[in-house]
């Protein structure tokens, strides 16, 4: 029994050492990073709009890559992908009140995560009804949203009213998105949200959905590399028509003979034009039975391959717009879509 325990302990120790040695090189490849945040605010129709500019550099001074989130305390306001210079910017509509913003870099294969110093800003209250947007992942369950080309992802969009008690009639918010890669689309259910003067601005834990701010489900659909399962039809043998050739071929020879037998140049040119027209008609008929014919191409090569949504990280902006007939109100929140 004692020998068995020793062998078991030795095996466990060797296994743990192997796992540690396997993890150490991966960690050694990641260097420290530094994240800086600069926030500028401006008035936008009585509301405060903040532009958060972020820069992330590695310990070697070179720009980092990856995704940065802009957080307000424990609440995430936006996500943006860094460009080739390790920089990104997000425009955020701030609700009335105090906000403590920070940029959180999520790291990549070469850099460890880092967090910027906080920046305190104040959102003004105009007293006019408005709204803000916030996003939360549904499937996959985390942001940034990562999907494989051909799959779909779902994000919950929450529309939080601001000063909606001043509403004298319902406010309708229409949702849209921009910045998607090619061959990708977004749909909202519902696409238009109604906000009333009694719509709550928060949702207490355990409260029913009817007492929470309205939520729309955004579905992002991508396209995968498609190949048709249909087997191309076997090339059909085209029957020859000897009667047609018996008429066309002698006719062409006769026109050619008349052209060369004409006594003057004008008559010869006239017959040559006729011969050229007949030759052109023959060429068109020939092309109709060769690879220049779409039917011929389909029968011999099958249907074309459907292209896929390109891979990479893309900055997508979700926007809500509303209007009271005089002024328009809009609010936007950026997110990152990664297609694998």
C-alpha positions in Angstrom: 0.0 0.0 0.0 2.8 2.4 0.9 4.6 1.7 -2.4 1.4 2.4 -4.3 0.9 5.7 -2.5 4.5 6.8 -3.3 4.0 6.0 -7.0 0.8 8.0 -7.0 2.4 10.9 -5.3 5.4 10.8 -7.7 3.0 10.7 -10.7 1.0 13.6 -9.4 4.2 15.6 -8.8 5.5 14.9 -12.3 2.2 15.9 -13.8 2.0 19.1 -11.9 5.6 20.0 -12.9 4.8 19.3 -16.5 1.7 21.6 -16.4 3.7 24.4 -14.7 6.5 24.2 -17.3 3.9 24.3 -20.1 2.2 27.4 -18.7 5.4 29.3 -17.9 6.5 29.9 -21.5 3.1 31.3 -22.5 3.1 33.7 -19.5 6.7 34.7 -20.3 5.6 35.8 -23.8 3.2 38.4 -22.4 4.7 41.7 -21.4 3.2 44.4 -19.2 1.0 47.1 -20.7 0.1 50.6 -19.8 -3.3 52.1 -20.5 -4.1 55.9 -20.5 -7.5 57.5 -20.8 -8.4 61.1 -21.7 -12.0 62.2 -21.5 -13.4 65.4 -23.1 -17.0 66.4 -22.6 -19.3 68.7 -24.6 -22.9 69.8 -24.5 -25.2 68.1 -27.0 -28.6 69.6 -26.9 -28.6 69.9 -23.1 -27.1 66.5 -22.6 -23.4 65.7 -21.8 -21.5 63.8 -24.5 -18.1 62.4 -23.6 -15.3 61.4 -26.0 -13.0 58.8 -24.3 -9.6 58.5 -26.0 -7.5 55.5 -25.1 -3.9 54.6 -25.8 -2.3 51.3 -24.8 1.4 50.6 -25.1 3.6 47.6 -24.1 6.5 47.7 -21.8 8.7 48.0 -24.9 7.0 51.2 -25.9 5.3 49.6 -28.9 1.5 49.9 -29.4 -0.7 47.0 -28.2 -3.6 45.4 -30.0 -6.9 44.0 -28.7 -10.1 45.4 -27.1 -10.6 48.2 -24.5 -13.8 48.7 -22.5 -14.9 52.1 -21.0 -16.4 51.4 -17.5 -18.4 53.7 -15.2 -17.7 52.1 -11.9 -19.0 48.5 -12.3 -21.1 49.3 -15.4 -19.6 48.9 -18.8 -20.5 51.8 -21.2 -18.6 50.9 -24.4 -16.1 48.6 -26.0 -13.7 49.6 -28.8 -10.9 47.8 -30.7 -7.5 49.3 -30.8 -6.1 50.4 -34.1 -2.6 49.7 -35.5 -1.2 52.5 -33.3 -2.7 51.1 -30.1 -5.4 53.8 -29.9 -9.1 54.0 -29.9 -11.9 56.5 -29.1 -15.5 56.1 -28.0 -18.3 58.7 -28.0 -20.6 58.1 -25.0 -23.8 59.9 -24.0 -23.7 60.3 -20.2 -26.7 60.3 -18.0 -27.2 63.1 -15.5 -25.1 62.8 -12.4 -21.6 61.9 -11.4 -19.5 59.4 -13.3 -16.1 57.8 -12.7 -14.8 56.5 -16.0 -11.8 54.2 -16.6 -10.4 52.3 -19.5 -9.8 48.6 -19.1 -7.5 46.9 -21.6 -8.3 43.2 -21.9 -4.9 42.1 -23.1 -3.9 39.9 -26.1 -1.4 37.2 -26.9 1.6 39.4 -26.3 0.3 41.9 -23.6 -1.2 41.5 -20.2 -4.3 43.4 -19.2 -4.1 46.8 -17.6 -6.4 49.6 -16.3 -6.1 53.3 -16.6 -6.4 55.9 -13.9 -10.0 57.1 -13.3 -11.5 60.3 -14.7 -14.4 62.0 -12.9 -17.0 63.7 -15.1 -20.5 65.1 -14.5 -23.5 64.5 -16.8 -25.8 67.5 -17.1 -29.6 67.3 -16.8 -31.6 69.3 -19.3 -35.0 68.4 -18.0 -36.0 67.3 -21.5 -36.9 63.7 -22.0 -34.1 61.6 -23.5 -32.6 58.1 -23.1 -29.3 56.2 -23.0 -28.4 52.7 -24.3 -26.5 49.9 -22.7 -25.5 46.5 -24.0 -25.2 43.0 -22.4 -24.2 39.8 -24.1 -26.7 36.9 -24.3 -25.1 34.4 -26.7 -22.2 34.2 -26.5 -22.4 35.3 -22.9 -19.5 37.7 -22.8 -18.4 40.9 -24.6 -16.6 41.4 -26.9 -18.9 39.3 -29.0 -17.0 36.5 -30.7 -18.7 34.4 -33.4 -17.5 32.0 -36.1 -18.2 33.0 -39.7 -21.6 31.5 -40.4 -22.9 31.8 -36.8 -25.0 34.4 -35.1 -24.7 36.3 -31.8 -27.3 38.0 -29.6 -27.0 41.1 -27.5 -29.6 42.7 -25.2 -30.0 46.4 -25.8 -31.5 48.3 -22.8 -33.1 51.7 -23.4 -33.0 53.6 -20.1 -35.3 56.8 -20.0 -33.9 60.1 -18.8 -36.3 62.8 -17.5 -39.2 60.9 -19.1 -41.6 62.2 -16.5 -41.8 65.4 -18.6 -43.2 63.4 -21.5 -46.7 64.6 -22.7 -46.9 61.8 -25.3 -45.1 58.5 -25.9 -41.5 58.6 -27.2 -40.6 56.0 -29.8 -36.9 55.0 -30.1 -35.8 53.3 -33.3 -32.7 51.1 -33.1 -30.1 50.5 -35.8 -26.4 49.4 -36.1 -23.5 50.4 -38.2 -19.9 49.3 -38.8 -20.6 45.6 -39.5 -18.2 43.8 -41.8 -19.3 42.7 -45.2 -21.9 39.9 -45.4 -23.1 40.5 -41.9 -26.4 42.0 -40.8 -28.2 43.0 -37.6 -31.9 42.8 -36.7 -33.7 44.1 -33.6 -36.7 42.6 -31.9 -38.5 44.9 -31.4 -36.9 47.5 -33.7 -39.0 50.4 -32.2 -39.3 50.9 -28.5 -42.0 52.9 -26.8 -41.1 55.0 -23.7 -43.9 56.5 -21.6 -43.8 59.0 -18.8 -44.1 56.1 -16.3 -41.4 53.9 -17.8 -39.0 53.1 -14.9 -35.3 54.1 -15.2 -34.0 51.1 -13.1 -34.9 47.5 -12.5 -34.7 46.2 -8.9 -33.5 42.7 -8.4 -36.4 40.2 -8.7 -38.8 42.6 -10.2 -41.0 41.6 -13.2 -40.0 42.6 -16.7 -43.0 45.0 -16.9 -41.4 47.2 -14.2 -38.0 47.4 -15.9 -36.6 49.6 -18.7 -37.5 48.2 -22.1 -35.1 45.8 -23.8 -34.6 44.9 -27.4 -32.8 41.8 -28.7 -30.2 42.5 -31.3 -29.3 39.5 -33.6 -26.0 39.7 -35.5 -25.8 37.2 -38.3 -22.7 36.4 -40.3 -22.2 34.3 -43.4 -20.0 31.2 -43.6 -18.0 29.9 -46.6 -20.8 28.2 -48.6 -20.6 25.3 -51.0 -23.7 23.9 -52.7 -24.6 20.3 -52.0 -26.3 20.0 -55.3 -24.5 17.9 -57.8 -24.0 19.7 -61.1 -26.1 18.3 -63.9 -24.3 16.1 -66.3 -23.4 17.9 -69.5 -26.2 17.4 -72.0 -25.2 16.3 -75.4 -26.4 18.8 -77.9 -27.8 17.2 -81.0 -26.5 18.5 -84.3 -28.9 19.8 -86.9 -27.5 18.7 -90.3 -30.4 20.4 -92.1 -29.5 23.8 -90.6 -25.9 23.4 -91.5 -26.8 22.3 -95.0 -28.5 25.6 -95.5 -26.2 28.0 -93.6 -22.9 26.6 -94.9 -23.7 26.8 -98.6 -25.3 30.2 -98.1 -22.0 31.5 -96.6 -20.0 30.0 -99.5 -22.4 31.5 -102.0 -22.1 35.0 -100.5 -18.3 34.7 -100.4 -18.3 33.7 -104.1 -20.5 36.6 -105.1 -18.3 39.0 -103.1 -15.1 37.9 -104.8 -16.9 37.8 -108.2 -18.2 41.3 -108.1 -17.0 43.5 -110.9 -16.5 46.7 -109.0 -15.3 47.6 -105.5 -18.6 49.0 -104.2 -20.5 45.8 -105.0 -17.7 43.7 -103.5 -17.7 45.7 -100.3 -21.5 45.3 -100.1 -21.2 41.6 -100.4 -18.4 41.5 -97.9 -20.5 43.3 -95.3 -23.2 40.7 -95.8 -20.7 37.9 -95.3 -19.4 39.6 -92.1 -22.9 39.8 -90.7 -23.5 36.1 -91.4 -20.1 35.2 -89.8 -21.1 37.3 -86.7 -24.4 35.5 -86.4 -22.5 32.2 -86.6 -20.1 33.3 -83.9 -22.9 34.3 -81.5 -24.6 30.9 -82.0 -21.3 29.1 -81.3 -20.7 31.1 -78.1 -24.2 30.1 -76.9 -23.1 26.5 -76.8 -19.7 27.0 -75.1 -18.3 28.3 -71.8 -19.5 31.9 -72.5 -23.1 30.6 -71.9 -24.2 30.7 -68.2 -26.0 27.4 -68.6 -22.9 25.8 -70.1 -20.8 27.1 -67.1 -23.3 25.8 -64.5 -23.6 22.4 -66.2 -19.8 22.0 -66.3 -18.6 23.8 -63.2 -21.6 23.8 -60.8 -22.9 26.8 -58.7 -20.4 29.4 -57.5 -19.1 29.3 -53.9 -20.7 31.7 -51.5 -18.1 34.1 -49.9 -17.9 34.3 -46.1 -17.9 37.2 -43.7 -14.3 38.4 -43.3 -12.5 37.6 -40.0 -11.2 40.2 -37.6 -12.4 42.6 -35.0 -14.8 45.3 -36.0 -16.1 48.4 -34.2 -19.9 48.3 -34.3 -22.1 51.1 -33.1 -25.6 50.6 -31.9 -27.7 53.7 -32.2 -31.1 54.7 -31.0 -33.0 57.7 -32.5 -36.2 59.5 -31.6 -37.9 62.7 -32.6 -40.7 64.8 -31.1 -41.4 66.4 -34.5 -39.2 69.4 -33.7 -35.9 68.1 -32.5 -34.3 64.7 -32.8 -32.7 62.7 -30.0 -30.0 60.1 -30.5 -27.9 58.0 -28.3 -25.2 55.5 -29.4 -23.0 52.9 -27.7 -20.0 51.2 -29.4 -19.2 47.5 -29.2 -16.7 45.1 -30.7 -17.6 42.2 -32.9 -14.9 39.5 -33.5 -15.4 37.1 -36.4 -13.3 34.0 -36.3 
